[in-house]
Amino acid sequence: MLNIKESELPGIGRKFDIETKGKEKLVIVIHDDGRREIYHFDKDDHEESLSNITLNDAESRQIAAILGGMIYKPKALETIEIAFDDLVIEWFKVEENAKAVNKSIGDLDIRKIYSVNIIAIIKKNHKKLLNPGPEAVIEEGDTLVISGERKPLKKLIAELLQKGETS
């Protein structure tokens, strides 16, 4: 688990001191003008900066998307979870013969029944449907980015997205 200390830098912006589980240290300074500076420190001497980089706002957001898994999800991972207290965001690939296959989000009434939101659908051809509406159809092999509380999210996956019985 990361240890993060946040502090205000008056007239400059905010500073985030980050120590990883492996005792590595990063410092990120977010300037009020949108620039970000990232400093990487010696593992054995947290006062000795080994490297730093400065990014503009657009570059920072692109890197955040890469790190957050929005650009590429490692193939070895079937599901990814990011937990914010009770909120979970998970990527799940719709399995063969799942009940949701060839049905729309609205037909399944996912939000009402499960209290879960589909944030995005990544189609087999890698086309991304961001914030899909009720008319969006779920197909076998689609990867759904879904958010909600852990228990209803797991129920949705078990009931609608996992491999179903063949007829």
Backbone bond lengths (Angstrom), bond angles and torsions (degrees), N, CA, C in turn:
res aa  C-N    CA-C-N  psi(-1)  N-CA   C-N-CA  omega(-1)  CA-C   N-CA-C  phi
1 M - - - 1.454 - - 1.525 108.54 -
2 L 1.317 114.96 139.39 1.460 120.69 179.13 1.517 111.17 -75.10
3 N 1.331 115.30 142.56 1.453 121.75 171.03 1.527 105.61 -104.93
4 I 1.327 117.42 114.21 1.462 121.84 -175.73 1.522 109.39 -120.37
5 K 1.335 115.05 127.24 1.462 121.07 174.76 1.518 107.19 -116.21
6 E 1.317 115.48 127.58 1.462 121.57 -178.61 1.519 109.25 -110.35
7 S 1.333 115.77 137.17 1.459 119.03 176.74 1.526 109.84 -143.18
8 E 1.327 114.54 152.44 1.462 120.50 179.29 1.521 108.62 -86.83
9 L 1.331 115.19 140.13 1.458 121.96 173.96 1.527 106.20 -114.49
10 P 1.316 118.05 93.48 1.465 121.22 -174.97 1.529 112.37 -52.71
11 G 1.319 115.21 129.15 1.453 121.55 -179.96 1.518 114.20 79.16
12 I 1.330 117.20 -4.73 1.463 121.03 -178.70 1.524 111.11 -118.59
13 G 1.334 117.05 -54.17 1.460 121.45 -177.75 1.519 110.83 155.78
14 R 1.344 116.05 -131.35 1.463 121.22 -179.01 1.519 109.56 -131.18
15 K 1.328 114.86 150.26 1.465 121.51 -179.41 1.529 108.50 -122.01
16 F 1.332 115.38 136.57 1.455 121.94 178.31 1.524 108.20 -122.47
17 D 1.333 116.39 114.70 1.465 122.64 174.10 1.519 106.82 -93.92
18 I 1.318 116.68 122.94 1.462 121.50 -173.79 1.525 109.33 -123.80
19 E 1.328 115.64 128.19 1.458 120.66 172.79 1.517 107.85 -119.87
20 T 1.334 115.86 125.86 1.463 121.01 -178.01 1.526 110.07 -80.83
21 K 1.318 114.46 169.47 1.463 121.07 176.82 1.531 109.98 -57.61
22 G 1.335 116.70 -33.34 1.458 122.20 179.03 1.521 113.72 -83.10
23 K 1.335 117.72 13.53 1.469 124.52 177.62 1.526 113.68 67.48
24 E 1.342 118.11 23.05 1.459 120.93 173.98 1.523 107.86 -88.31
25 K 1.340 116.37 149.39 1.464 120.86 -176.20 1.517 111.08 -119.78
26 L 1.336 114.38 133.33 1.466 123.61 171.59 1.522 107.40 -125.37
27 V 1.313 115.72 148.23 1.463 120.96 170.00 1.518 106.36 -126.52
28 I 1.321 115.83 129.49 1.464 121.28 176.62 1.521 107.47 -118.38
29 V 1.336 115.30 124.90 1.457 121.25 176.17 1.523 107.26 -110.69
30 I 1.335 115.61 122.41 1.463 121.12 177.33 1.526 106.74 -104.87
31 H 1.319 114.72 111.97 1.463 120.81 -179.09 1.527 110.12 -79.43
32 D 1.319 115.57 151.82 1.465 120.87 178.25 1.528 112.28 -60.74
33 D 1.337 118.17 -23.95 1.469 120.88 179.32 1.533 112.68 -85.36
34 G 1.356 117.62 2.98 1.459 121.24 176.42 1.520 114.95 101.71
35 R 1.322 117.76 -15.82 1.471 120.35 178.16 1.525 110.24 -67.02
36 R 1.334 115.33 149.63 1.456 121.22 173.87 1.521 108.25 -126.02
37 E 1.314 116.18 136.29 1.455 122.12 173.83 1.518 107.17 -116.10
38 I 1.327 115.84 133.29 1.459 120.89 178.66 1.525 107.19 -121.22
39 Y 1.326 115.72 127.62 1.458 122.80 179.44 1.523 108.72 -117.47
40 H 1.329 116.90 133.60 1.457 123.54 177.13 1.525 107.52 -112.14
41 F 1.336 116.52 130.30 1.454 120.91 -174.00 1.525 111.95 -109.21
42 D 1.328 114.98 157.52 1.460 122.06 175.17 1.529 108.75 -59.44
43 K 1.311 116.13 133.75 1.465 121.07 -177.51 1.533 111.62 -61.53
44 D 1.316 116.86 -33.48 1.464 121.10 -177.28 1.527 113.27 -93.11
45 D 1.338 116.73 -14.59 1.462 120.57 -179.85 1.521 108.55 -139.12
46 H 1.316 116.20 94.86 1.463 121.47 -175.44 1.523 113.71 -69.54
47 E 1.323 117.63 2.17 1.463 120.84 175.27 1.528 111.25 -98.45
48 E 1.331 117.32 -11.95 1.470 122.67 -175.59 1.527 110.54 -100.11
49 S 1.336 116.52 107.37 1.470 121.66 178.83 1.524 109.43 -75.92
50 L 1.326 116.74 125.61 1.460 121.98 179.04 1.517 111.97 -88.06
51 S 1.332 115.83 -36.53 1.460 119.99 -178.27 1.518 109.60 -158.63
52 N 1.333 114.84 161.65 1.459 119.94 173.86 1.521 108.89 -151.91
53 I 1.320 114.34 158.93 1.464 121.49 179.01 1.527 107.34 -144.76
54 T 1.327 115.42 146.09 1.463 121.33 175.84 1.518 107.95 -115.97
55 L 1.322 115.64 131.26 1.468 122.49 -178.35 1.523 109.33 -124.06
56 N 1.353 116.22 146.55 1.460 118.09 171.82 1.531 108.60 -83.03
57 D 1.323 116.60 177.75 1.464 120.97 -175.70 1.532 111.74 -60.01
58 A 1.329 118.01 -46.31 1.471 121.33 -178.07 1.525 110.84 -63.31
59 E 1.331 117.26 -43.70 1.462 120.82 178.70 1.531 110.90 -61.99
60 S 1.327 116.20 -41.90 1.466 121.47 179.81 1.520 111.03 -60.88
61 R 1.328 116.34 -43.21 1.468 119.86 -179.34 1.522 111.66 -67.79
62 Q 1.335 117.23 -36.26 1.465 120.26 177.05 1.523 110.65 -64.19
63 I 1.323 116.48 -43.68 1.459 120.20 179.30 1.528 110.46 -66.85
64 A 1.326 117.24 -38.55 1.467 120.28 177.74 1.530 110.53 -60.45
65 A 1.332 117.23 -40.31 1.464 120.92 178.61 1.527 110.92 -64.92
66 I 1.326 116.65 -38.72 1.462 120.10 178.30 1.526 109.99 -66.20
67 L 1.318 117.04 -49.81 1.464 120.94 -179.26 1.527 111.60 -63.87
68 G 1.321 116.53 -35.28 1.461 120.99 -179.11 1.513 114.24 -78.12
69 G 1.332 117.56 -2.78 1.461 120.43 176.54 1.511 114.96 83.99
70 M 1.339 118.14 11.80 1.460 119.90 -179.29 1.529 111.89 -80.61
71 I 1.318 118.35 -20.27 1.461 122.76 -179.13 1.516 110.81 -93.28
72 Y 1.306 117.13 -44.09 1.460 121.76 -176.31 1.521 109.11 -147.91
73 K 1.318 115.51 132.40 1.457 121.45 176.15 1.517 107.36 -111.64
74 P 1.335 118.94 122.29 1.460 119.98 179.39 1.521 111.20 -53.13
75 K 1.317 116.15 134.41 1.455 121.59 -174.79 1.522 112.68 -63.65
76 A 1.316 117.85 -24.65 1.461 120.90 -178.46 1.526 112.21 -71.31
77 L 1.330 116.63 -15.89 1.459 119.56 -177.24 1.526 110.51 -97.68
78 E 1.307 116.59 117.46 1.464 120.32 177.44 1.520 110.30 -77.51
79 T 1.294 116.37 -37.91 1.468 120.04 178.36 1.519 108.11 -138.05
80 I 1.307 114.56 150.13 1.465 121.20 175.19 1.524 106.33 -129.47
81 E 1.294 115.41 137.59 1.454 118.96 177.47 1.514 109.60 -123.35
82 I 1.305 115.12 140.25 1.450 121.72 171.03 1.519 104.71 -126.20
83 A 1.297 117.34 118.00 1.463 120.30 -174.99 1.525 110.96 -104.00
84 F 1.310 116.92 129.63 1.456 123.99 172.93 1.520 105.30 -122.08
85 D 1.333 116.61 93.65 1.453 122.43 -172.50 1.524 108.40 54.26
86 D 1.343 118.33 -111.06 1.460 120.54 -178.37 1.521 113.03 -92.18
87 L 1.333 118.04 -10.32 1.454 121.40 -178.46 1.519 109.95 -85.29
88 V 1.338 115.32 132.34 1.458 121.02 178.08 1.521 107.81 -124.38
89 I 1.328 115.90 138.42 1.460 121.43 171.19 1.519 105.46 -115.33
90 E 1.332 116.53 126.58 1.456 119.98 -176.01 1.518 110.58 -135.32
91 W 1.337 115.90 144.32 1.459 122.86 173.41 1.518 105.78 -99.96
92 F 1.335 117.34 128.22 1.465 119.60 179.76 1.522 109.66 -139.24
93 K 1.319 116.31 129.46 1.457 122.00 179.44 1.529 108.93 -86.27
94 V 1.338 116.03 123.80 1.466 121.84 -178.32 1.529 108.91 -65.63
95 E 1.319 115.12 124.19 1.460 120.95 -174.54 1.527 112.65 -85.80
96 E 1.317 114.53 165.37 1.464 123.49 -179.66 1.533 110.54 -57.47
97 N 1.331 115.68 134.56 1.470 123.45 177.41 1.527 114.88 60.86
98 A 1.342 118.08 19.71 1.465 120.64 176.88 1.526 108.82 -64.49
99 K 1.318 116.96 151.52 1.476 121.66 -177.63 1.529 112.92 -61.82
100 A 1.327 117.66 -26.28 1.466 121.32 -177.62 1.529 113.03 -79.06
101 V 1.330 117.88 -14.76 1.462 121.63 -174.61 1.532 111.11 -59.16
102 N 1.338 114.90 130.49 1.471 124.60 179.12 1.525 113.55 65.53
103 K 1.326 116.20 23.18 1.473 120.82 175.22 1.527 107.76 -119.03
104 S 1.322 115.75 151.65 1.462 119.68 179.36 1.531 110.15 -85.73
105 I 1.321 114.95 160.41 1.463 121.05 177.45 1.534 109.36 -58.02
106 G 1.339 116.46 -41.69 1.463 120.85 -179.85 1.521 112.51 -66.34
107 D 1.347 117.18 -40.90 1.471 120.31 178.42 1.528 111.07 -60.64
108 L 1.318 116.08 -37.06 1.461 120.88 -178.57 1.526 112.26 -80.75
109 D 1.341 116.86 -15.06 1.473 123.59 178.97 1.535 111.21 51.02
110 I 1.330 114.80 44.81 1.467 122.44 -172.99 1.527 112.86 -58.56
111 R 1.319 117.09 -46.12 1.465 119.78 -176.77 1.534 110.65 -63.11
112 K 1.332 117.16 -43.49 1.473 120.74 -177.14 1.529 111.61 -71.56
113 I 1.323 116.47 -46.17 1.467 120.21 -174.85 1.530 112.51 -75.37
114 Y 1.338 117.10 -41.41 1.468 120.73 -173.13 1.526 114.41 -107.85
115 S 1.333 117.98 -9.12 1.470 121.75 -175.04 1.528 111.01 55.28
116 V 1.335 115.62 41.17 1.455 123.94 -178.11 1.523 107.74 -125.74
117 N 1.330 117.07 144.62 1.463 121.48 178.05 1.523 110.38 -112.39
118 I 1.314 115.81 140.17 1.457 120.61 171.50 1.519 106.23 -94.56
119 I 1.337 115.61 112.85 1.456 122.17 -176.86 1.522 110.63 -79.78
120 A 1.331 115.94 -37.52 1.466 120.58 -177.54 1.525 109.39 -158.05
121 I 1.334 114.56 156.61 1.458 121.60 171.22 1.522 106.09 -124.72
122 I 1.327 115.45 125.89 1.455 120.22 175.82 1.522 106.51 -106.52
123 K 1.325 114.72 111.63 1.469 121.40 -175.61 1.526 110.55 -73.08
124 K 1.343 115.43 164.60 1.466 120.57 179.55 1.534 111.93 -57.82
125 N 1.342 117.10 -31.42 1.475 120.97 178.71 1.535 111.42 -83.54
126 H 1.328 116.69 11.26 1.470 125.59 178.33 1.518 113.61 72.67
127 K 1.329 118.93 6.72 1.466 121.51 173.94 1.530 107.58 -68.07
128 K 1.322 115.32 134.54 1.460 120.50 -178.48 1.520 110.35 -103.88
129 L 1.315 116.53 127.73 1.461 122.45 171.89 1.523 106.46 -105.98
130 L 1.330 115.91 103.82 1.454 120.33 -179.31 1.518 109.76 -88.01
131 N 1.322 116.14 136.59 1.456 122.48 -179.22 1.536 111.26 50.03
132 P 1.347 117.03 57.26 1.463 119.99 -176.34 1.526 112.15 -64.69
133 G 1.328 115.27 143.31 1.456 121.27 179.53 1.523 111.84 -84.39
134 P 1.334 116.72 -178.93 1.464 120.83 -177.14 1.531 113.42 -64.88
135 E 1.335 117.04 -18.77 1.472 120.68 -179.26 1.525 112.76 -82.68
136 A 1.342 118.04 -11.30 1.469 121.74 -177.77 1.525 110.01 -65.69
137 V 1.335 115.52 130.89 1.465 121.60 -177.49 1.534 109.40 -96.93
138 I 1.325 115.45 134.50 1.461 122.71 178.59 1.523 108.01 -91.46
139 E 1.332 115.63 129.36 1.461 120.56 -178.89 1.524 110.18 -119.96
140 E 1.315 116.45 155.67 1.456 121.84 175.85 1.526 109.17 -56.81
141 G 1.326 116.42 134.34 1.460 120.71 179.51 1.515 114.04 89.85
142 D 1.340 118.15 -11.74 1.460 120.17 174.42 1.522 108.92 -65.30
143 T 1.318 116.47 146.86 1.457 120.64 171.42 1.518 106.61 -104.40
144 L 1.314 115.36 122.37 1.465 120.77 179.28 1.521 109.03 -99.55
145 V 1.328 115.16 135.53 1.459 121.16 171.40 1.521 104.21 -101.36
146 I 1.331 115.54 112.27 1.465 120.37 -172.34 1.524 110.09 -123.55
147 S 1.334 115.48 148.12 1.461 119.51 179.30 1.520 109.87 -133.91
148 G 1.301 114.35 148.68 1.450 121.51 178.43 1.518 108.91 165.11
149 E 1.317 115.51 -172.83 1.452 119.06 175.56 1.523 108.34 -75.88
150 R 1.324 116.24 151.26 1.465 122.61 -171.28 1.540 113.53 -54.06
151 K 1.322 118.57 -49.43 1.468 121.11 -174.02 1.539 112.22 -64.28
152 P 1.349 119.42 -50.53 1.471 118.58 178.23 1.532 112.47 -65.00
153 L 1.335 116.68 -32.78 1.457 120.49 178.92 1.533 109.92 -64.19
154 K 1.321 116.99 -45.62 1.466 120.97 178.72 1.534 110.88 -64.55
155 K 1.338 116.71 -35.25 1.464 120.73 178.17 1.532 110.25 -65.75
156 L 1.337 116.84 -44.02 1.468 121.37 177.25 1.525 110.34 -57.52
157 I 1.321 116.59 -47.44 1.464 120.82 -179.42 1.526 110.22 -59.87
158 A 1.318 116.69 -48.84 1.466 120.72 -177.59 1.531 111.97 -63.41
159 E 1.322 116.68 -41.15 1.471 119.85 -174.29 1.526 114.35 -83.74
160 L 1.340 117.58 -31.88 1.465 118.58 -172.43 1.534 116.40 -119.05
161 L 1.330 117.67 -24.94 1.453 118.95 -169.84 1.527 115.39 -109.73
162 Q 1.320 116.85 -17.83 1.444 119.09 -179.42 1.524 111.25 -84.84
163 K 1.330 115.63 163.88 1.463 122.95 -175.47 1.521 110.89 -51.26
164 G 1.338 114.67 128.51 1.455 120.24 178.97 1.512 112.09 -99.09
165 E 1.309 114.95 177.77 1.463 121.50 178.02 1.518 108.97 -73.16
166 T 1.335 116.75 142.93 1.472 120.22 174.63 1.513 107.96 -85.42
167 S 1.335 115.01 143.87 1.462 117.95 -177.03 1.494 111.80 -91.74
